[in-house]
Amino acid sequence: MPPAAQSPPDYYGLLGLAHEATQTEITKAYRKAALKAHPDKNPDDANASKKFHALSEAYGILSDEGARAAYDVIIRARVAKKRRVVELDQERQKLKEDLERREEEANRERRERQDAEKRLQEQLDRLRAQAFSQQQERWMKQQDAWKEEAVNSLDRTIKVKWSRSKAQDIGGEDGLCRVFERIGPVESVVMGKKGMSALVSFTTLPHAIKAMESDDPTLSGYVRVWAGAPPAPAAPTSTSTSGTSSTSTTPSLSIPESSILPSTSASSLSMEDYETLTILRMRHKAKERAAVRDK
C-alpha cells in the first residue's frame, strides 16, 4: 500500500493572508515576513532557517497561478471535509467509527501475520546457519584429510636449494625434472615463489633416497634435504654360511612408518614450502584423475 499523500501546510496562514488575497498582497506579505524571519536576523533561533524556507515555499506556491489553483483545490477540499465531519449526525458518526474499528482489526491481523512471518524467517535463518555450520565442519574435516594426505607425500619428496648465481642455469621446473630424472622417475617438480628452491617428488621412496645420497656431479651445487621426516634406516640382515652366523651391514631400503602415518615434521615447513607442497598435491590429483579418464 503506497503511503498516504502528506497534506500541504496552510500557506495562507503562514503569510497571514486570506484565501482571496491578491498577488500584490501576497508579495508584500512575503517580503515583510521573510525580512523578519531571515536567519541572519535570528542567529539565536535554531528554527529560523526552517521558518524562512517555509515562507519561501509558501510564496513560491501562491505566486504561481497554476500552483496556487491546484493548492486552492486542496484547501477547499480540506475545508469541505472539515465541514462534513462537523455536520455528520450520530448515525453517520457511528458508521464512521465502525469502519475505523474494522480497519483497526484488519491492521491488527496484518501485524499478527507480519509477526508470524518474522518468526518463520528467524527459524529459517537459524536452520540455514545450522546447515552452514555443519557444512563448514564437513569442509574442515575434508581439509584435514587433504593435509594428512599432503603430509604423507613428503616421504618421497625432497627439497632442493641452490645459490642465486646458479638460478639462471636451472631451466625452471622442466630443467630440474630433467636433472633429477637421471636418478629415477620424477612425479612432480614445483618451484618455490622466490625461484631459489623447489620440491621434487619421486614416484617411489627408493628413488628419493637415491637422490639424497647420490654423488652424481650433475647434482653438485644443489643442497638436498628431506621435505618431511627422513626415512628410518633398515635393520641389518643376518646371513648364515656353513652353520656360522654373520651380520651384514649392507643397508636395504625400507618403507618408513611416515609413509603410512602422517609425518611429524609437517609443522616445520615454512609457509612457502607448504604452499609449494599444496601445488604439488594438486598436480598429483590432476594426474590421478587423468589416469582414471584414460582407462
Backbone bond lengths (Angstrom), bond angles and torsions (degrees), N, CA, C in turn:
res aa  C-N    CA-C-N  psi(-1)  N-CA   C-N-CA  omega(-1)  CA-C   N-CA-C  phi
1 M - - - 1.461 - - 1.530 108.55 -
2 P 1.356 118.61 123.17 1.465 120.44 -179.95 1.511 110.51 -66.82
3 P 1.350 117.51 150.13 1.460 119.97 -179.48 1.514 111.17 -66.60
4 A 1.329 115.49 146.02 1.454 119.93 -179.98 1.524 110.71 -65.28
5 A 1.352 114.87 141.34 1.454 119.99 -179.85 1.522 109.50 -64.33
6 Q 1.326 116.24 135.00 1.449 120.35 -178.64 1.529 109.98 -75.81
7 S 1.312 116.61 132.48 1.462 121.40 -179.34 1.524 109.22 -69.93
8 P 1.334 118.78 131.40 1.465 120.77 -178.76 1.516 111.06 -66.92
9 P 1.327 117.20 155.13 1.466 120.32 179.47 1.529 111.55 -72.21
10 D 1.297 115.39 172.86 1.469 121.28 179.45 1.530 108.27 -85.79
11 Y 1.355 114.75 90.81 1.463 119.54 -177.89 1.533 111.35 -65.43
12 Y 1.312 116.32 -37.15 1.472 118.88 178.19 1.520 110.46 -62.21
13 G 1.312 115.47 -42.20 1.461 119.02 179.81 1.514 112.06 -64.95
14 L 1.352 118.08 -36.72 1.459 120.91 179.10 1.525 112.02 -60.71
15 L 1.332 115.65 -37.29 1.467 120.61 -178.97 1.520 112.06 -93.14
16 G 1.332 116.88 -1.23 1.460 120.12 179.76 1.518 112.96 68.09
17 L 1.324 117.82 40.12 1.454 122.59 -174.95 1.522 110.40 -119.59
18 A 1.320 114.88 158.10 1.456 121.23 170.84 1.516 108.76 -85.06
19 H 1.313 117.65 161.63 1.461 120.95 -178.30 1.518 112.02 -65.89
20 E 1.316 117.49 -18.25 1.469 120.42 -178.96 1.524 112.34 -95.20
21 A 1.332 119.00 12.87 1.458 122.27 -176.00 1.526 110.84 -62.24
22 T 1.355 115.35 145.32 1.460 121.29 178.66 1.527 109.36 -82.47
23 Q 1.341 115.69 169.61 1.450 120.42 179.85 1.521 111.24 -63.88
24 T 1.328 116.00 -36.03 1.470 119.43 178.72 1.519 110.40 -65.40
25 E 1.321 116.63 -40.86 1.459 120.27 179.31 1.534 110.98 -66.82
26 I 1.298 114.94 -35.47 1.474 118.74 179.05 1.525 110.62 -65.58
27 T 1.338 116.64 -46.19 1.463 120.84 -179.27 1.518 111.13 -62.78
28 K 1.322 115.64 -44.07 1.467 120.34 -179.35 1.521 111.13 -63.49
29 A 1.334 116.18 -43.84 1.461 119.84 -179.09 1.529 111.14 -66.24
30 Y 1.316 116.48 -36.94 1.464 119.77 179.74 1.516 111.00 -65.86
31 R 1.338 116.80 -47.41 1.458 119.64 -178.37 1.525 111.28 -60.05
32 K 1.323 116.25 -40.60 1.453 120.33 -179.71 1.538 111.04 -66.09
33 A 1.335 115.51 -45.70 1.460 119.13 -178.83 1.524 111.73 -69.52
34 A 1.355 117.63 -39.99 1.461 121.00 -179.79 1.509 111.34 -65.54
35 L 1.336 117.49 -39.32 1.461 120.51 178.65 1.524 110.83 -63.86
36 K 1.310 115.84 -36.48 1.458 120.43 -178.82 1.534 111.49 -75.42
37 A 1.341 117.27 -35.73 1.471 120.73 -174.75 1.518 113.62 -96.72
38 H 1.329 119.15 3.97 1.458 121.13 -176.78 1.533 110.38 -58.86
39 P 1.353 118.60 135.18 1.472 121.56 -177.98 1.519 113.81 -56.91
40 D 1.326 117.24 -32.15 1.467 118.97 -179.63 1.515 111.73 -65.56
41 K 1.319 116.37 -26.11 1.462 119.77 179.12 1.531 112.24 -93.76
42 N 1.312 115.78 -3.99 1.464 120.13 179.92 1.529 109.77 -132.51
43 P 1.319 118.02 60.35 1.476 120.36 -176.19 1.521 113.75 -63.98
44 D 1.340 117.47 -23.91 1.466 120.64 -178.33 1.519 112.67 -89.58
45 D 1.334 117.48 -4.61 1.460 121.13 -178.74 1.531 108.87 -97.00
46 A 1.317 116.93 112.06 1.468 120.44 -178.72 1.517 112.21 -67.54
47 N 1.342 117.07 -22.84 1.459 121.01 -178.33 1.519 112.68 -98.51
48 A 1.310 116.62 9.40 1.469 119.05 -177.40 1.521 111.62 -62.28
49 S 1.326 116.38 -40.04 1.463 119.64 -179.29 1.524 111.26 -64.29
50 K 1.348 116.81 -40.71 1.467 120.00 178.93 1.522 111.41 -65.55
51 K 1.329 116.43 -41.22 1.466 120.26 178.93 1.522 110.84 -62.76
52 F 1.340 115.02 -42.90 1.467 118.98 179.93 1.526 110.82 -65.07
53 H 1.329 116.34 -39.53 1.471 120.28 177.98 1.526 110.92 -64.39
54 A 1.334 117.12 -39.73 1.467 120.58 179.48 1.524 110.82 -64.80
55 L 1.335 117.06 -39.36 1.475 120.42 177.65 1.527 110.60 -64.47
56 S 1.341 116.20 -41.97 1.470 119.90 179.28 1.522 110.80 -63.91
57 E 1.343 116.23 -39.53 1.453 120.17 178.08 1.528 110.85 -65.09
58 A 1.328 116.60 -42.17 1.463 120.51 178.70 1.523 111.05 -62.10
59 Y 1.316 116.38 -43.46 1.471 119.21 -179.77 1.525 110.54 -66.93
60 G 1.345 117.02 -38.81 1.455 120.00 179.15 1.519 112.20 -61.08
61 I 1.322 117.35 -38.59 1.471 121.36 179.99 1.520 110.98 -73.35
62 L 1.315 116.44 -48.11 1.470 120.33 -173.00 1.518 112.92 -76.38
63 S 1.339 117.35 -21.16 1.468 119.17 179.58 1.525 112.42 -86.54
64 D 1.326 117.14 -9.24 1.464 120.92 177.79 1.530 108.09 -102.46
65 E 1.317 116.86 125.84 1.468 120.62 -173.47 1.531 111.63 -61.68
66 G 1.317 116.63 -47.61 1.457 119.91 -178.48 1.511 111.87 -64.27
67 A 1.353 116.45 -45.95 1.456 119.89 -179.31 1.518 111.07 -64.99
68 R 1.338 115.86 -39.35 1.473 119.07 -179.82 1.529 110.64 -65.65
69 A 1.355 116.80 -40.82 1.458 119.92 -179.96 1.529 110.81 -61.28
70 A 1.340 116.43 -42.91 1.453 119.87 178.83 1.524 110.73 -66.57
71 Y 1.332 115.87 -40.17 1.468 119.76 178.88 1.525 111.04 -64.64
72 D 1.341 116.98 -39.50 1.462 120.08 -179.89 1.526 111.42 -63.71
73 V 1.357 115.36 -35.63 1.468 118.56 176.92 1.519 110.01 -60.32
74 I 1.343 116.36 -43.61 1.462 120.61 179.62 1.521 110.63 -64.92
75 I 1.322 116.07 -42.78 1.468 119.71 -178.68 1.522 110.47 -64.76
76 R 1.339 116.31 -43.51 1.459 118.34 179.10 1.527 111.33 -63.04
77 A 1.322 115.81 -38.32 1.462 118.87 177.67 1.524 110.58 -65.44
78 R 1.328 115.85 -38.53 1.463 119.23 177.72 1.524 111.54 -63.44
79 V 1.319 115.72 -44.10 1.467 119.80 179.47 1.526 110.84 -64.34
80 A 1.345 114.72 -40.95 1.460 118.64 179.88 1.520 110.83 -65.29
81 K 1.317 115.59 -37.98 1.465 118.90 179.01 1.527 110.74 -63.69
82 K 1.318 115.40 -44.30 1.457 118.57 177.97 1.530 111.15 -60.19
83 R 1.324 114.02 -40.63 1.471 117.89 -179.78 1.518 110.77 -63.90
84 R 1.350 116.67 -41.66 1.453 119.98 -179.14 1.531 111.20 -65.23
85 V 1.336 114.82 -39.49 1.465 118.07 179.21 1.521 110.91 -62.81
86 V 1.319 115.50 -42.05 1.461 119.98 179.82 1.514 111.03 -63.98
87 E 1.330 115.57 -37.16 1.468 120.48 -175.31 1.533 113.79 -84.96
88 L 1.290 115.58 -3.28 1.473 117.31 179.79 1.535 109.86 -62.95
89 D 1.304 117.55 134.82 1.458 120.85 176.19 1.531 109.76 -84.68
90 Q 1.283 116.63 179.49 1.458 122.20 -174.18 1.525 112.08 -62.85
91 E 1.326 116.66 -37.01 1.465 118.95 -178.50 1.527 111.16 -68.07
92 R 1.342 114.97 -44.52 1.467 117.71 179.24 1.538 110.70 -66.87
93 Q 1.303 115.98 -36.96 1.460 118.28 177.25 1.530 110.72 -61.18
94 K 1.332 115.30 -38.68 1.454 119.63 178.04 1.519 111.22 -64.35
95 L 1.354 115.93 -41.15 1.461 119.19 177.84 1.531 110.96 -63.36
96 K 1.300 114.97 -39.93 1.461 119.39 179.10 1.530 110.95 -63.52
97 E 1.335 115.18 -44.24 1.459 119.08 179.29 1.530 110.91 -64.66
98 D 1.337 116.70 -36.61 1.458 120.26 178.10 1.523 111.00 -64.28
99 L 1.326 114.87 -41.46 1.465 118.92 178.00 1.526 110.71 -63.37
100 E 1.312 116.45 -42.73 1.460 119.84 178.91 1.525 110.91 -63.16
101 R 1.347 115.31 -37.39 1.459 118.96 178.52 1.524 111.21 -63.32
102 R 1.344 115.79 -42.87 1.468 119.06 179.01 1.525 111.17 -67.00
103 E 1.318 115.53 -36.70 1.469 117.74 176.99 1.518 110.65 -64.82
104 E 1.328 116.38 -39.25 1.459 119.91 178.33 1.525 110.68 -64.58
105 E 1.325 117.35 -39.26 1.459 120.66 177.01 1.524 110.74 -63.55
106 A 1.330 114.64 -42.22 1.470 118.34 178.40 1.526 110.64 -63.05
107 N 1.331 116.16 -40.39 1.469 119.79 178.14 1.523 110.72 -64.93
108 R 1.333 116.82 -40.24 1.459 120.22 178.75 1.525 111.01 -62.76
109 E 1.341 116.23 -44.01 1.466 119.68 177.84 1.528 110.96 -62.74
110 R 1.328 115.98 -37.97 1.458 119.13 178.50 1.529 111.30 -65.54
111 R 1.351 116.24 -40.91 1.465 119.52 177.91 1.526 111.01 -64.22
112 E 1.333 115.98 -41.00 1.468 119.02 178.28 1.525 110.78 -63.24
113 R 1.335 116.58 -40.95 1.458 119.71 178.87 1.532 110.58 -64.53
114 Q 1.334 115.37 -41.18 1.467 118.97 179.04 1.523 111.13 -64.87
115 D 1.356 116.35 -38.44 1.466 119.11 177.31 1.529 110.99 -64.13
116 A 1.339 115.55 -40.72 1.469 119.19 178.83 1.524 110.64 -64.64
117 E 1.340 116.44 -40.82 1.469 119.89 178.09 1.519 110.86 -64.60
118 K 1.347 116.19 -37.16 1.460 119.77 178.37 1.521 111.16 -64.47
119 R 1.349 115.35 -44.78 1.468 118.55 178.64 1.521 111.35 -62.44
120 L 1.343 115.89 -39.40 1.465 119.58 177.93 1.519 110.65 -62.80
121 Q 1.340 116.26 -42.51 1.467 119.91 -179.95 1.531 110.74 -64.11
122 E 1.334 116.42 -38.14 1.464 119.41 177.85 1.526 111.08 -63.14
123 Q 1.338 116.31 -39.81 1.463 119.55 177.87 1.527 111.23 -66.21
124 L 1.331 115.62 -39.98 1.471 119.12 177.85 1.523 110.75 -63.88
125 D 1.345 116.76 -42.26 1.468 120.37 178.23 1.524 110.65 -62.22
126 R 1.344 116.05 -39.52 1.461 119.40 179.23 1.533 110.89 -64.00
127 L 1.334 115.31 -42.99 1.470 118.86 179.92 1.521 110.89 -66.41
128 R 1.339 115.93 -39.18 1.479 118.32 178.21 1.516 110.55 -64.20
129 A 1.353 116.25 -42.53 1.464 119.59 179.25 1.526 110.63 -62.96
130 Q 1.330 116.11 -39.81 1.463 120.07 178.82 1.527 110.71 -64.66
131 A 1.348 116.04 -43.14 1.463 119.33 178.48 1.518 111.00 -64.96
132 F 1.341 116.76 -38.42 1.467 120.22 178.65 1.521 110.49 -64.73
133 S 1.345 116.08 -41.05 1.464 119.75 179.19 1.523 110.62 -62.74
134 Q 1.331 116.36 -42.01 1.464 119.36 178.66 1.523 111.12 -65.20
135 Q 1.339 115.24 -39.15 1.467 118.83 178.20 1.523 110.67 -64.66
136 Q 1.356 116.77 -40.39 1.455 120.44 177.73 1.525 110.90 -62.90
137 E 1.333 116.26 -39.61 1.461 120.13 179.21 1.527 110.92 -63.59
138 R 1.356 115.06 -43.05 1.474 117.94 177.54 1.523 110.93 -63.43
139 W 1.341 115.82 -38.67 1.463 119.91 -179.25 1.529 110.52 -65.86
140 M 1.341 116.80 -39.94 1.455 120.07 179.22 1.527 110.71 -64.70
141 K 1.339 116.29 -40.01 1.458 119.36 177.54 1.527 110.39 -63.47
142 Q 1.348 116.62 -40.63 1.456 119.84 178.95 1.525 110.79 -64.46
143 Q 1.349 115.62 -40.13 1.463 119.13 177.43 1.523 111.04 -62.53
144 D 1.346 116.13 -41.96 1.464 119.32 178.08 1.523 111.01 -60.51
145 A 1.350 115.27 -38.84 1.465 119.00 178.75 1.521 110.85 -65.54
146 W 1.350 114.85 -41.04 1.472 118.35 178.74 1.528 110.90 -64.94
147 K 1.364 115.97 -40.68 1.461 118.71 179.88 1.529 110.69 -63.42
148 E 1.347 116.04 -40.79 1.462 119.80 179.34 1.523 110.12 -62.88
149 E 1.332 115.40 -42.06 1.464 119.20 178.85 1.521 110.82 -64.81
150 A 1.370 115.20 -38.80 1.459 119.28 179.66 1.523 110.87 -65.25
151 V 1.344 116.66 -39.50 1.460 119.98 179.21 1.522 110.86 -65.09
152 N 1.337 117.44 -39.24 1.463 120.30 179.38 1.514 111.65 -60.55
153 S 1.317 117.40 -32.37 1.464 119.79 -178.58 1.515 112.02 -70.13
154 L 1.334 118.24 -12.22 1.460 120.51 179.08 1.525 111.99 -65.98
155 D 1.323 117.39 -22.21 1.458 120.35 -174.91 1.525 112.83 -61.77
156 R 1.313 117.07 -28.16 1.471 120.02 178.23 1.529 111.06 -116.41
157 T 1.335 115.92 27.05 1.459 121.93 179.87 1.520 109.25 -122.37
158 I 1.313 116.51 134.43 1.461 121.07 176.39 1.518 108.64 -117.13
159 K 1.319 114.43 151.91 1.459 120.13 175.59 1.518 108.22 -102.00
160 V 1.329 115.32 130.40 1.466 121.64 -176.88 1.524 108.58 -116.16
161 K 1.334 115.95 132.35 1.459 121.27 176.92 1.517 109.19 -123.61
162 W 1.334 116.06 156.31 1.458 120.96 178.02 1.518 109.33 -149.50
163 S 1.327 114.65 165.24 1.461 119.90 -177.84 1.524 110.58 -76.93
164 R 1.315 116.09 164.02 1.460 120.96 179.69 1.530 111.27 -64.16
165 S 1.348 116.92 -34.95 1.468 119.69 -179.78 1.525 111.87 -67.51
166 K 1.321 117.05 -26.42 1.469 120.85 -178.51 1.526 111.63 -87.33
167 A 1.337 116.60 -13.14 1.463 120.17 -173.26 1.519 112.21 -59.08
168 Q 1.360 117.02 -36.89 1.462 118.93 -176.81 1.524 112.84 -71.24
169 D 1.335 117.19 -14.93 1.472 120.26 -179.38 1.531 112.24 -97.94
170 I 1.309 117.47 0.44 1.470 120.20 -174.69 1.526 111.38 -67.40
171 G 1.320 116.31 -46.09 1.466 119.12 -177.85 1.513 113.33 83.57
172 G 1.347 116.52 22.20 1.451 119.89 176.56 1.526 112.73 71.42
173 E 1.306 115.65 -164.72 1.465 121.30 -177.79 1.524 111.56 -64.81
174 D 1.331 116.07 -37.28 1.481 118.51 178.95 1.517 111.13 -64.78
175 G 1.346 115.87 -40.27 1.460 119.12 179.49 1.519 111.94 -64.08
176 L 1.350 116.36 -44.13 1.462 119.35 177.42 1.523 111.68 -62.96
177 C 1.314 115.78 -38.17 1.467 119.73 179.57 1.525 110.34 -61.39
178 R 1.339 116.64 -42.69 1.478 119.23 -179.98 1.531 111.17 -64.96
179 V 1.359 115.93 -36.75 1.469 119.24 -179.13 1.527 110.56 -64.72
180 F 1.341 116.56 -48.99 1.464 119.64 -173.84 1.518 112.80 -82.09
181 E 1.309 118.98 -13.40 1.460 119.90 173.99 1.529 111.94 -71.23
182 R 1.336 115.53 -10.47 1.471 118.28 172.29 1.533 110.09 -68.04
183 I 1.348 115.11 -23.46 1.466 119.87 179.97 1.525 110.76 -87.43
184 G 1.332 116.24 -42.84 1.458 120.75 -177.61 1.516 110.68 177.71
185 P 1.321 117.81 174.58 1.470 121.52 -177.16 1.540 111.25 -60.17
186 V 1.330 115.58 127.65 1.465 122.05 179.29 1.527 108.21 -101.27
187 E 1.320 115.19 129.38 1.467 119.66 179.84 1.525 111.43 -82.56
188 S 1.327 117.03 -47.30 1.466 120.68 -178.35 1.511 109.48 -154.67
189 V 1.335 113.90 152.56 1.469 122.03 172.92 1.517 107.09 -133.01
190 V 1.329 115.49 128.83 1.466 120.29 178.92 1.516 108.36 -128.74
191 M 1.340 116.03 120.09 1.460 121.33 179.66 1.519 109.98 -76.54
192 G 1.337 116.34 147.17 1.452 121.13 173.31 1.514 111.11 -73.13
193 K 1.314 115.99 165.20 1.463 120.18 -176.75 1.526 112.39 -62.54
194 K 1.335 117.33 -36.33 1.464 120.63 -176.08 1.522 112.83 -83.54
195 G 1.341 118.19 -6.49 1.453 121.32 179.23 1.506 114.20 73.76
196 M 1.350 117.25 16.19 1.463 120.53 -178.95 1.527 111.76 -113.86
197 S 1.309 117.46 5.46 1.462 120.68 179.82 1.525 108.71 -157.29
198 A 1.328 115.45 168.20 1.462 120.20 178.67 1.524 108.63 -159.27
199 L 1.318 115.35 158.50 1.458 122.23 171.53 1.517 107.77 -105.63
200 V 1.330 116.02 126.75 1.461 121.75 -179.58 1.521 107.13 -115.39
201 S 1.315 116.81 117.92 1.464 122.00 -178.30 1.517 108.86 -108.05
202 F 1.340 115.75 123.30 1.460 121.62 178.16 1.528 109.47 -92.53
203 T 1.328 114.84 161.06 1.466 118.89 -178.82 1.520 111.73 -74.20
204 T 1.354 117.29 -23.87 1.465 120.68 -179.96 1.523 109.43 -135.25
205 L 1.317 115.90 156.09 1.456 121.09 177.68 1.530 112.74 -66.18
206 P 1.332 119.92 -41.96 1.477 118.76 179.25 1.528 112.89 -57.05
207 H 1.322 117.72 -37.52 1.461 118.94 179.07 1.531 110.68 -68.79
208 A 1.332 116.89 -34.58 1.463 119.39 177.38 1.528 110.13 -65.51
209 I 1.345 117.32 -40.90 1.463 121.08 178.06 1.525 110.10 -64.81
210 K 1.316 116.02 -40.68 1.466 119.88 179.11 1.520 110.71 -62.51
211 A 1.339 116.93 -39.07 1.464 120.47 179.00 1.519 110.95 -65.57
212 M 1.337 117.46 -35.25 1.455 120.67 179.04 1.533 111.29 -70.11
213 E 1.338 117.89 -34.98 1.464 121.76 -173.79 1.516 113.24 -96.43
214 S 1.333 117.39 -7.81 1.461 120.03 -173.48 1.531 111.21 -70.11
215 D 1.351 115.07 141.16 1.460 120.84 174.62 1.519 110.47 -108.27
216 D 1.344 115.68 25.50 1.460 121.12 177.96 1.528 109.28 -57.08
217 P 1.361 118.60 128.47 1.473 120.91 -178.90 1.527 112.61 -56.99
218 T 1.327 115.87 -27.39 1.470 118.43 -179.94 1.523 111.40 -61.91
219 L 1.334 116.01 -26.80 1.460 119.97 -176.83 1.521 112.70 -92.19
220 S 1.336 117.17 2.56 1.460 119.06 178.05 1.532 108.84 -65.98
221 G 1.285 116.47 141.58 1.460 120.44 -177.82 1.513 113.20 93.55
222 Y 1.338 116.50 -8.52 1.463 120.96 177.71 1.536 108.37 -105.23
223 V 1.306 115.55 119.96 1.464 120.23 173.52 1.519 107.60 -84.01
224 R 1.342 117.17 122.63 1.468 121.59 -175.09 1.525 110.62 -115.77
225 V 1.299 115.25 127.70 1.471 121.52 175.33 1.526 107.78 -136.09
226 W 1.324 115.45 158.16 1.457 119.30 177.25 1.520 109.93 -71.47
227 A 1.308 115.99 136.11 1.468 119.33 176.64 1.521 110.43 -69.13
228 G 1.332 116.67 -32.45 1.468 121.26 177.53 1.509 109.94 -118.43
229 A 1.330 116.52 -145.46 1.462 121.08 178.96 1.526 109.91 -76.52
230 P 1.316 118.03 137.76 1.475 119.55 176.80 1.524 110.14 -60.83
231 P 1.334 117.43 147.63 1.471 119.83 178.83 1.533 110.77 -66.43
232 A 1.331 115.04 145.10 1.470 119.95 -180.00 1.526 109.49 -69.52
233 P 1.333 118.01 138.87 1.483 119.92 179.12 1.527 110.47 -67.39
234 A 1.312 115.38 146.45 1.477 120.32 179.54 1.523 110.21 -76.14
235 A 1.320 116.35 148.53 1.482 120.88 177.99 1.527 109.41 -71.59
236 P 1.331 118.32 146.51 1.482 120.90 179.10 1.522 110.38 -61.53
237 T 1.331 115.67 146.28 1.467 120.71 179.84 1.521 109.76 -97.93
238 S 1.309 116.11 143.67 1.481 120.96 -179.68 1.515 109.64 -102.02
239 T 1.327 116.47 136.58 1.466 121.30 177.61 1.527 108.25 -123.77
240 S 1.304 116.28 151.62 1.476 121.16 -178.70 1.515 108.98 -123.19
241 T 1.350 116.20 127.61 1.472 120.96 178.55 1.530 107.96 -130.90
242 S 1.337 114.96 120.94 1.485 122.40 176.64 1.520 111.14 53.20
243 G 1.323 115.13 43.71 1.464 119.33 175.06 1.496 113.58 82.24
244 T 1.340 117.77 -5.98 1.469 119.92 179.76 1.495 108.65 -101.42
245 S 1.277 115.62 148.93 1.466 121.83 -177.27 1.506 108.80 -108.71
246 S 1.303 115.71 133.62 1.473 120.85 176.39 1.512 108.52 -135.44
247 T 1.312 115.28 153.39 1.469 121.48 -178.89 1.508 109.53 -107.45
248 S 1.300 116.18 124.29 1.464 120.79 179.13 1.514 108.70 -91.27
249 T 1.290 114.98 134.66 1.479 120.16 178.91 1.503 111.44 -98.20
250 T 1.334 116.73 7.30 1.478 118.76 178.81 1.523 109.24 -66.95
251 P 1.309 117.82 120.11 1.477 119.16 -177.01 1.515 110.50 -72.84
252 S 1.281 114.99 146.33 1.463 120.58 173.09 1.507 108.24 -123.23
253 L 1.310 116.34 153.26 1.457 121.75 -176.94 1.517 109.20 -81.19
254 S 1.285 116.72 130.81 1.467 121.66 177.40 1.521 108.40 -128.77
255 I 1.314 114.39 150.21 1.459 119.91 178.03 1.520 108.76 -79.81
256 P 1.330 118.94 118.82 1.462 120.52 -177.07 1.519 110.95 -73.73
257 E 1.333 112.06 163.75 1.462 116.82 177.90 1.518 110.81 -61.52
258 S 1.331 116.33 -27.18 1.472 118.32 -177.04 1.507 112.59 -65.77
259 S 1.377 117.56 -16.31 1.454 118.40 176.02 1.504 111.62 -79.40
260 I 1.335 115.80 -11.45 1.458 120.08 178.07 1.518 110.42 -108.08
261 L 1.341 115.49 -45.33 1.458 120.26 179.94 1.517 109.49 -97.66
262 P 1.326 118.27 158.52 1.456 120.39 178.57 1.516 110.59 -60.59
263 S 1.346 116.19 139.77 1.453 121.19 178.75 1.512 110.55 -69.06
264 T 1.335 115.89 139.47 1.466 119.68 -178.55 1.508 111.86 -85.25
265 S 1.357 118.27 -3.53 1.456 120.50 -177.75 1.506 112.88 -96.11
266 A 1.321 117.47 5.92 1.465 119.49 -177.41 1.507 111.59 -60.91
267 S 1.356 116.97 -32.51 1.457 119.23 -177.51 1.514 111.99 -69.17
268 S 1.370 117.81 -16.15 1.456 120.42 -179.94 1.509 112.41 -83.61
269 L 1.317 117.96 -6.38 1.465 120.57 179.92 1.516 110.21 -70.56
270 S 1.330 115.92 141.82 1.462 119.76 173.53 1.524 108.95 -77.34
271 M 1.348 115.10 167.22 1.464 119.03 179.87 1.528 110.19 -61.01
272 E 1.345 116.91 -39.70 1.469 119.49 179.41 1.516 110.57 -63.41
273 D 1.369 117.35 -41.66 1.465 120.41 178.96 1.520 110.78 -64.06
274 Y 1.330 116.08 -41.05 1.470 118.96 -177.91 1.523 110.48 -65.94
275 E 1.341 117.17 -41.89 1.467 119.86 177.23 1.520 110.87 -62.97
276 T 1.338 115.98 -41.16 1.462 119.60 178.77 1.523 110.50 -63.95
277 L 1.341 116.41 -41.07 1.459 120.61 178.37 1.525 111.04 -63.97
278 T 1.306 116.66 -37.62 1.470 120.13 177.75 1.521 110.81 -61.06
279 I 1.328 116.49 -44.26 1.466 120.20 176.83 1.519 110.26 -61.16
280 L 1.335 115.37 -40.19 1.464 120.46 178.66 1.518 111.29 -59.33
281 R 1.336 116.45 -45.63 1.464 120.17 179.51 1.518 112.11 -64.03
282 M 1.324 116.08 -38.58 1.464 120.02 178.31 1.526 110.46 -61.64
283 R 1.317 116.43 -40.02 1.469 118.95 178.03 1.525 111.02 -67.12
284 H 1.336 116.37 -38.54 1.468 118.67 176.97 1.521 110.89 -60.06
285 K 1.324 115.31 -45.76 1.461 119.44 -179.71 1.527 111.49 -62.18
286 A 1.324 116.14 -40.43 1.462 119.70 179.59 1.530 110.63 -62.38
287 K 1.324 115.98 -39.68 1.467 119.42 178.38 1.526 111.17 -66.13
288 E 1.347 115.78 -40.05 1.460 119.08 178.77 1.513 111.49 -63.58
289 R 1.344 117.07 -42.38 1.469 119.86 178.34 1.534 111.19 -64.80
290 A 1.340 116.04 -38.86 1.472 118.92 178.89 1.523 110.96 -64.77
291 A 1.359 115.46 -37.89 1.464 118.54 178.71 1.510 111.90 -65.30
292 V 1.340 116.03 -37.90 1.474 119.50 178.25 1.507 110.92 -65.73
293 R 1.336 117.07 -39.45 1.481 120.08 -179.74 1.523 111.30 -66.71
294 D 1.329 116.26 -34.27 1.465 119.67 -176.38 1.523 112.36 -75.33
295 K 1.352 117.11 -15.71 1.475 118.92 -178.69 1.516 110.86 -71.91
